[in-house]
Amino acid sequence: MRKSLHILSALLLCAALANAAILRVSPNGSAPYTTIMAAYTAAVNGDTIVVGPGTYTDPITSTKRLKVIGAGWDQASTYYWYFNTGSTGSSLEGLYMQNSGASDVVYAYATADSITISRCWLYSNHYYCGFERQASTGKWSTIQDCIFTGYYAINGQDFIRAAGDSMIVRNCLFAHPSSTVAGQCVVDGAPRFLSMTNNVCVNVREIFNLTGTFGMYAANNVVWDWNASATWGTYSPTATFEYNASATPAPPGSSGITLAADPFVNYTEANGFENGISNFHPAAGSPLIDAGVPTLLDRDGSRSDLGIYGGPYQFVENGAPAYPFVISVIAPAAIISGDSLSVNTTGRVGPRY
């Protein structure tokens, strides 16, 4: 009987996966849905929403388990996304996202578990966070390959805020536009577990503002262009820091590198982060090259570099998704009945993890 139940469960799972739908969105009418909200309303658990190039103004509070894939943050932009009860196991990828006032850009309620945000640019034009987790009891969030930027230059602005959850943050860029903010930091709160690897922080004042004792690991991270009163901040007394790099103040823990000069290909401190201009690859001869955790290898099998282009989950330019997208279609200007039609397309597909 037990074997029969296992077989039945497997068949039901296969049937559910087979019935999962792909709902396509495009504002120009070339897809069944012209708004993300319309696709979300039609979607059911397990579906994928593919967001084509365009500008959308759809704030979503999701109660469904969905995979949302945008064409890349340089192609598809939208408003904030909240994960509520029922959205456990959901993911966002390849989108430029911003809040529309006094709200977080992405927010996970306490009931939403196993949330993944990949290859997104999260921009906050308020002092609210790029990503915030409501107080929970051990839920998981994974943030990878993302850019976090902010605008608010009066009160402190936290890029990520955790409360009781476990969080993995890797290969992300954190860039604040203002050096006048007194209280801004990268990660704030009281997580249950935190892993931060291969991130880059520029023009920030404080990396951590954390409370409590919990599992914490930080490695292969780079901090450059500190703001005034710079500090790595407060964190778990049991935290493990290794192979991080920063200008003074030097990184805590073992095998740290104190940077004496700009380690990147192109970053101008006076200008801060400039999209399309700043280049955070390690410069030739940079102390970041092959200087990371010896057992955490780059994709080519060499010892990992420090920063967003190092390690096994390297940063992907423009948030290009692991999904084929047609960006533009070129067809003959005029044809008549009976003529053959030659259509050329340009598109993109990002590397897989």
TIVOVO-483659 format. One record per atom (N, C-alpha, C): residue in three letters; x, y, z. Coordinates in steps of 0.1 Angstrom, whole numbers, plus 5000, padded with zeros to 4 digits. Example, Ala and Ser with C-alpha at 12.3 -4.5 7.8 and 13.67 -1.06 7.14 Angstrom:
BEGIN
ALA513249435078 ALA512349555078 ALA513249675078 SER512849785071 SER513749895071 SER512950005079 
This chain:
BEGIN
MET500849885000 MET500050005000 MET500950135000 ARG501950125008 ARG502850245009 ARG503450274995 LYS503950164988 LYS504550184975 LYS503550244965 SER502250194966 SER501250244957 SER500950394960 LEU501050434973 LEU500850574976 LEU501950664970 HIS503150614971 HIS504350684966 HIS504250704951 ILE503750594944 ILE503650604929 ILE502550704926 LEU501450704933 LEU500350794931 LEU500750934933 SER501550964943 SER502051094946 SER502951144935 ALA503851054930 ALA504751094919 ALA503951124906 LEU502851044904 LEU502051074892 LEU501351204893 LEU500851234905 LEU500151364907 LEU501051484905 LEU502351464910 LEU503351574909 LEU503651594894 CYS503851484887 CYS504151494872 CYS502951564865 ALA501751534869 ALA500651594862 ALA500551744865 ALA500851784877 ALA500851924881 ALA501851994873 LEU503151944872 LEU504152004864 LEU503852014850 ALA503151914844 ALA502851914830 ALA501752014827 ASN500952044837 ASN499852144835 ASN500252284837 ALA501552304842 ALA501952444845 ALA501952524832 ALA501452644833 ALA501352724821 ALA502452834820 ILE502752884808 ILE503652994806 ILE502753114801 LEU502653214809 LEU501853334805 LEU502753444801 ARG502553494789 ARG503453594783 ARG502753734783 VAL503653834786 VAL503153964788 VAL503954064779 SER503254154772 SER503954254764 SER502954374763 PRO503454494765 PRO502654614765 PRO502154654751 ASN502754594741 ASN502454634727 ASN501354544721 GLY500854454728 GLY499754364723 GLY500254244716 SER501454214716 SER501954104708 SER501953974717 ALA501453984729 ALA501353874738 ALA499853864743 PRO499453754749 PRO498053744754 PRO497753844765 TYR498753894772 TYR498453984783 TYR499354114781 THR498754224784 THR499454354782 THR499954414795 THR499554354807 THR500054394820 THR500454274828 ILE501354294837 ILE501754194846 ILE500554154855 MET499754254859 MET498654224868 MET497654124861 ALA497354154848 ALA496454064841 ALA496953924840 ALA498253904838 ALA498853774838 ALA498753704852 TYR499053784862 TYR499053734876 TYR497653684879 THR496653764875 THR495253724879 THR494853594872 ALA495353574860 ALA495053444853 ALA495853334858 ALA496953354864 ALA497953244868 ALA497453164879 VAL497953044880 VAL497652954891 VAL499052904896 ASN499052844908 ASN500252794914 ASN501052714904 GLY502352744903 GLY503252664895 GLY503452724881 ASP502752824878 ASP502852894865 ASP504052984864 THR504453014852 THR505553104849 THR504953224841 ILE505353344846 ILE504953464839 ILE506253524832 VAL506153534819 VAL507353584811 VAL507053724807 VAL507853824812 VAL507553964810 VAL508454014799 GLY507854054788 GLY508654104777 GLY509154244779 PRO509954304770 PRO510454434771 PRO509254534772 GLY509454634781 GLY508454734783 GLY508454794797 THR507754904798 THR507554964811 THR506254934817 TYR506254874829 TYR504954834835 TYR504854914849 THR503554924853 THR503254994865 THR502354914874 ASP502754784876 ASP501954684882 ASP502454654896 PRO501954714907 PRO502354664920 PRO501554534923 ILE502254434927 ILE501654304929 ILE501854264944 THR500754214950 THR500854144963 THR500454004960 SER501353914959 SER501153774954 SER500753684965 THR499753604962 THR499353484971 THR499453354963 LYS500353354953 LYS500453234944 LYS501953204943 ARG502253074941 ARG503553024938 ARG503853044923 LEU504653144920 LEU504953174906 LEU506453194903 LYS506853174891 LYS508153214886 LYS507853334876 VAL508553444879 VAL508353564871 VAL509653594864 ILE509753594851 ILE510953614843 ILE510853734834 GLY511653834837 GLY511653954828 GLY512753944818 ALA512754034808 ALA513754024797 ALA515054084801 GLY515254124813 GLY516454184818 GLY516154324823 TRP516954374833 TRP516554504839 TRP516754624830 ASP517454604819 ASP517554704809 ASP516454704799 GLN515554604800 GLN514454584790 GLN513054594797 ALA512954544809 ALA511654534815 ALA511654594829 SER510754694832 SER510754764845 SER509354754850 THR509154754863 THR507854744869 THR507954804884 TYR506854804891 TYR506754854904 TYR507054734914 TYR506754764926 TYR507054664937 TYR506354534937 TRP506854434943 TRP506254304944 TRP506354254958 TYR505154214964 TYR505054164977 TYR504654014977 PHE505353934985 PHE505053794986 PHE504253774999 ASN503053724997 ASN502153705009 ASN501853555010 THR500953525019 THR500553385021 THR500253315008 GLY500853195006 GLY500553124994 GLY501653134983 SER502553224985 SER503553254975 SER504953184978 THR504953094988 THR506153014991 THR506652944978 GLY508052954976 GLY508652894964 GLY508652974952 SER508253104953 SER508253194942 SER509653254939 SER509753304926 SER510953374923 SER510753484913 LEU511653584913 LEU511653694904 LEU512953704897 GLU512953734884 GLU514253734877 GLU514153834865 GLY515253904863 GLY515453984851 GLY514554104850 LEU514354174861 LEU513454294861 LEU514154414868 TYR513854534863 TYR514154654871 TYR512854684879 MET513054704892 MET511854724901 MET512154844910 GLN511054914912 GLN511155034921 GLN509855054929 ASN510055114940 ASN508855144948 ASN508155264943 SER506955284947 SER506155404942 SER505755484954 GLY506755524963 GLY506455594974 GLY506955524987 ALA506155534998 ALA506555485011 ALA506255335011 SER507055255004 SER506955115005 SER508255045001 ASP508454925005 ASP509654855001 ASP509554814986 VAL510654784980 VAL510554744966 VAL510154594965 VAL510754514973 VAL510254374974 VAL510154344989 TYR508954284992 TYR508654255006 TYR508154115008 ALA508654045018 ALA508153905020 ALA507553895034 TYR506253865034 TYR505553845046 TYR506053725053 ALA505753715066 ALA506253605075 ALA505853465070 THR504753455063 THR504253325058 THR504853275045 ALA505653365038 ALA506153335025 ALA507553275027 ASP507853155023 ASP509153085025 ASP509753065011 SER511053045012 SER511853005000 SER511653094988 ILE511853224991 ILE511753334980 ILE513153354974 THR513153364961 THR514353384953 THR514253504944 ILE515253594945 ILE515353714937 ILE516653704929 SER516553694916 SER517753684908 SER517853784897 ARG518953844895 ARG519253934883 ARG518254044882 CYS517854104893 CYS516954214894 CYS517754344899 TRP517254454894 TRP517754584899 TRP516654644908 LEU516954654921 LEU515954704930 LEU516354854934 TYR515554944930 TYR515755084932 TYR514755144942 SER515155204953 SER514255264962 SER514355414961 ASN513255484958 ASN513255624958 ASN512755684971 HIS512755604981 HIS512355644994 HIS513255585004 TYR513055615017 TYR513955555027 TYR513555405031 TYR512655355024 TYR512255215026 TYR513255125019 CYS513254995022 CYS514254905017 CYS514154855003 GLY515254804998 GLY515154724985 GLY514454594987 PHE514854524998 PHE514154395002 PHE514054395017 GLU512754355021 GLU512554345036 GLU511754225038 ARG512154155049 ARG511454035054 ARG510654075067 GLN509354045067 GLN508654065079 GLN509153955089 ALA509053995102 ALA509453905113 ALA508853765111 SER509753665110 SER509353525107 SER510153435116 THR509953305114 THR510653205122 THR511353105113 GLY512453155108 GLY513353055100 GLY512953045086 LYS512253135080 LYS511953125065 LYS513253155058 TRP513353115045 TRP514553135036 TRP514253235025 SER515253315023 SER515353405011 SER516653395005 THR516753394991 THR517953394984 THR517953514975 ILE519053594975 ILE519153714967 ILE520453704960 GLN520453694946 GLN521653674939 GLN521653754926 ASP522853804922 ASP523053864909 ASP522153994908 CYS522054064919 CYS521154184919 CYS521954314921 ILE521354424917 ILE521854554920 ILE520854624930 PHE521354684940 PHE520554764950 PHE521054904949 THR520254994946 THR520555144946 THR519455214953 GLY519755334958 GLY518755414965 GLY518855564961 TYR517955634966 TYR517855784962 TYR517855864975 TYR517155814985 TYR516855904996 TYR518055945003 ALA518256075005 ALA519456135011 ALA519256215023 ILE518256185031 ILE517956255044 ILE518056155055 ASN517156055056 ASN517255955066 ASN518055835061 GLY518455755071 GLY519255635067 GLY518355545058 GLN519055475049 GLN518355385040 GLN519055255040 ASP518355145044 ASP518855015044 ASP518554945031 PHE519454875025 PHE519154805013 PHE518354675016 ILE518854595026 ILE518154475030 ILE517854475045 ARG516654425048 ARG516254425062 ARG515754285065 ALA516354215075 ALA515954075078 ALA515454075092 ALA514553985095 ALA513953965108 ALA513553825111 GLY514453745116 GLY514153605120 GLY514253505109 ASP514653545097 ASP514753455086 ASP516153415083 SER516353315074 SER517653275070 SER517853335056 MET519053385053 MET519153465040 MET520553435034 ILE520553415021 ILE521753405013 ILE521753525003 VAL522853595004 VAL523053714995 VAL524453694988 ARG524453684975 ARG525653654968 ARG525653724954 ASN526853774951 ASN527153834938 ASN526253954935 CYS526054034945 CYS525154154944 CYS525954284946 LEU525554384939 LEU526154514940 LEU525254604948 PHE525854674958 PHE525154764967 PHE525754904965 ALA525055004959 ALA525655124956 ALA524755244961 HIS525155324970 HIS524455434974 HIS524855564967 PRO523855644963 PRO524255764955 PRO524755884962 SER524555884976 SER524856004983 SER525755974995 SER526756054997 SER527656045008 SER527156115021 THR525956175020 THR525456255031 THR524656175041 VAL524256055037 VAL523355985045 VAL524055925058 ALA523555955069 ALA524255915082 ALA524055775086 GLY522855715083 GLY522455595088 GLY522355475079 GLN522655495066 GLN522355385056 GLN523355275058 CYS522855155056 CYS523655035057 CYS523254925047 VAL523954825046 VAL523654715036 VAL522654625041 VAL522854565053 VAL521954465058 VAL521654505073 ASP520354505076 ASP519854555089 ASP518954445095 GLY518954435108 GLY517954345115 GLY518554235123 ALA517754135124 ALA518154015133 ALA517753885126 PRO518653845116 PRO518353725109 PRO518653605117 ARG518153485113 ARG518453365119 ARG519753295114 PHE520053325101 PHE521253285095 PHE521453375083 LEU522753415081 LEU523153505070 LEU524453455063 SER524353445050 SER525553415042 SER525653525032 MET526853595032 MET527153695022 MET528453665015 THR528453635002 THR529653604995 THR529653674981 ASN530853724978 ASN531153784965 ASN530253904962 ASN530053984971 ASN529254114969 ASN530254224968 VAL529754334962 VAL530554464962 VAL529654574968 CYS530254654977 CYS529554764983 CYS530354894980 VAL529754994974 VAL530455114971 VAL529655234976 ASN530355334982 ASN529655454987 ASN528655424997 VAL529055335007 VAL528155305018 VAL528855335031 ARG528155355042 ARG528755395054 ARG528855275064 GLU527855185064 GLU527855075073 GLU527454945066 ILE528154835068 ILE527754715061 ILE526654635069 PHE526854625082 PHE525854545089 PHE525354635101 ASN524054615104 ASN523554665116 ASN522654555122 LEU523254455127 LEU522554325131 LEU522654305146 THR521654235151 THR521554215165 THR521354065167 GLY521854015179 GLY521653875183 GLY522853785179 THR522753665183 THR523753565180 THR523153455171 PHE523753435159 PHE523153355149 PHE524253305140 GLY524053205132 GLY524953165122 GLY525253265111 MET526453305108 MET526753405099 MET528053385092 TYR528153395079 TYR529353375071 TYR529453485061 ALA530653545060 ALA530853655050 ALA532253635044 ALA532353615031 ALA533553585024 ALA533553645010 ASN534753685005 ASN534853724991 ASN534153854988 ASN533853934998 ASN533154064996 ASN534154174995 VAL533754284988 VAL534654394986 VAL533854524989 VAL534554614997 VAL533954745001 VAL534954844996 TRP534454944989 TRP535355054984 TRP534555184984 ASP535255294986 ASP534655424986 ASP533755444998 TRP534255425010 TRP533555435022 TRP532955575023 ASN531855595030 ASN531355725034 ASN531955755048 ALA531655875053 ALA532155925065 ALA531755825077 SER532555815087 SER532355735099 SER532155585094 ALA532855545085 ALA532755405079 ALA532955295089 THR532155195088 THR532355075097 THR531754955091 TRP532354835094 TRP531654715091 TRP530454685099 GLY530254765110 GLY529054765117 GLY529054655128 THR527854615132 THR527554525143 THR526954395137 TYR527454285142 TYR526954155136 TYR527154045147 SER526753925144 SER526753815154 SER528153795159 PRO528353775172 PRO529653755178 PRO530253625173 THR529453535168 THR529953405163 THR530253405148 ALA530153525142 ALA530253525127 ALA531653485122 THR531753425110 THR532953395104 THR533253485092 PHE534353565093 PHE534753655082 PHE536053595076 GLU536153585063 GLU537353545057 GLU537453595043 TYR538653635039 TYR538953665025 TYR538053785020 ASN537853885028 ASN537154005024 ASN538154115021 ALA537754215014 ALA538654325011 ALA537954455013 SER538654555018 SER538054695020 SER539254785022 ALA538954915019 ALA539855025023 ALA539655035038 THR540555115045 THR540355135059 THR539055185063 PRO538255125072 PRO538655025081 PRO538854885074 ALA539854815078 ALA540154685073 ALA538954585076 PRO538854485068 PRO537754385070 PRO538054305083 PRO537054265090 PRO537254175102 PRO537654035097 GLY538053955107 GLY538253805104 GLY539653785098 SER539753665092 SER541053615087 SER541153645072 SER542453645068 SER542853655054 SER542253775047 GLY541953885054 GLY541454005048 GLY542454085041 ILE541954165031 ILE542854255023 ILE542454395026 THR543454475030 THR543254625031 THR543654685018 LEU542654745011 LEU542854804998 LEU543454944999 ALA544554964992 ALA545155094992 ALA544755184979 ALA544255114969 ALA543855184957 ALA542655114951 ASP541955194942 ASP540755144936 ASP541055014929 PRO540354904932 PRO540654774926 PRO539954734913 PHE539054824909 PHE538154794898 PHE538654854885 VAL538154794874 VAL538454844860 VAL538054994859 ASN536855024863 ASN536455164862 ASN535355204873 TYR535755284882 TYR534855334892 TYR535455474897 THR534655574895 THR535055714899 THR534355754911 GLU535155774922 GLU534555804935 GLU533655924935 ALA534156024928 ALA533356154927 ALA532056134921 ASN531856044912 ASN530556024905 ASN529755914911 GLY530355824919 GLY529655704924 GLY529355604913 PHE528355524916 PHE527955424906 PHE527355484894 GLU527855454882 GLU527255504869 GLU526955384861 ASN525655364858 ASN525155254850 ASN525755264836 GLY526355154832 GLY526855144818 GLY528355204818 ILE528755264828 ILE530155324828 ILE530955254839 SER530455244851 SER531255174861 SER531455024857 ASN532654974860 ASN532954844857 ASN533654784869 PHE533054684875 PHE533554624887 PHE534254494886 HIS534754464873 HIS535654364872 HIS536954404878 PRO537754314884 PRO539054344890 PRO539954394879 ALA540654514882 ALA541554564872 ALA542754474871 ALA543554494860 ALA544754414859 ALA545654434871 GLY546154324876 GLY547054334888 GLY546354364901 SER544954364901 SER544154394913 SER544454284923 PRO544554324936 PRO544654224947 PRO543454134949 LEU542354164941 LEU541154084942 LEU541253954934 ILE542153944925 ILE542253834915 ILE542853714922 ASP542153604921 ASP542553474927 ASP542953484941 ALA542153564949 ALA542453594963 ALA541353554972 GLY540353484967 GLY539253444975 GLY539353314982 VAL538353264988 VAL538353134995 VAL538853034986 PRO539952964990 PRO540552864980 PRO539652754975 THR538652714983 THR537752614979 THR536552654972 LEU536352794971 LEU535152844964 LEU535652894950 LEU535552814940 LEU536152834927 LEU535352914918 ASP536052984909 ASP535353054898 ASP534752954888 ARG534052994879 ARG533352904869 ARG534452834860 ASP535552894858 ASP536552834850 ASP537452734858 GLY537152714871 GLY537852624879 GLY539052684887 SER539352804884 SER540452874891 SER539952914905 ARG540952954913 ARG540553004926 ARG539753134925 SER538753154933 SER537753264931 SER538453394933 ASP537953494924 ASP538253634926 ASP537253684937 LEU537653794943 LEU536753864951 LEU535753954943 GLY534553984948 GLY533654074941 GLY532653994933 ILE531754074926 ILE530554014920 ILE530853924908 TYR532053934902 TYR532353844891 TYR533153724895 GLY533253704908 GLY533953584913 GLY533053474919 GLY533553354921 GLY532753254926 GLY531953174916 PRO531253074920 PRO530452994910 PRO529153064905 TYR528753174911 TYR527453234907 TYR527753384903 GLN528453394892 GLN528953524888 GLN527853614882 PHE528053744885 PHE527153854881 PHE526953844866 VAL525653864862 VAL525253864848 VAL524854004844 GLU525454064833 GLU525254194829 GLU523754214825 ASN523254334830 ASN521854374826 ASN520754274831 GLY521154184840 GLY520154094845 GLY519554004834 ALA520353974823 ALA519853894813 ALA519353754818 PRO518153714815 PRO517653594822 PRO518053464815 ALA517953354822 ALA518253224816 ALA517053174809 TYR516653254799 TYR515453234791 TYR515553304778 PRO515153244767 PRO515253314754 PRO514253424752 PHE514653534748 PHE513753654746 PHE514053704732 VAL512953734725 VAL513053814712 VAL512853964716 ILE513854044713 ILE513754184717 ILE513254264705 SER513554234693 SER513054304682 SER512954214670 VAL511954254661 VAL511754174649 VAL511854264637 ILE512554224627 ILE512754294614 ILE512154224603 ALA511254284596 ALA510554214585 ALA510554314573 PRO510454254561 PRO510454344549 PRO509354444550 ALA509654564544 ALA508654674545 ALA507354644538 ALA507454574526 ALA506254544519 ALA506354414512 ILE505254334512 ILE505254204505 ILE503854194499 ILE503654104489 ILE502354084483 ILE502053934485 SER500853904483 SER500353764484 SER501253674476 GLY501653564482 GLY502453464475 GLY503953484477 ASP504353604481 ASP505853624484 ASP506253544497 SER507453494497 SER507953434509 SER508353554519 LEU508253524531 LEU508453624542 LEU509753584550 SER510753674549 SER511953644557 SER511953744569 VAL511953684581 VAL511953764593 VAL513153744601 ASN513853854605 ASN515053844613 ASN514653894627 THR515253824637 THR514953874651 THR516353884658 THR516353974668 THR517453984677 THR516853964691 GLY517653894699 GLY517253864713 GLY518353834722 ARG518053764733 ARG519153744743 ARG518753624751 VAL519753564756 VAL519553454766 VAL520753454776 GLY520453454789 GLY521553454798 GLY522053324802 PRO523253314808 PRO523753194813 PRO522953134824 ARG523053004826 ARG522252934837 ARG523152934849 TYR522552914860 TYR523352894872 TYR523752744873 
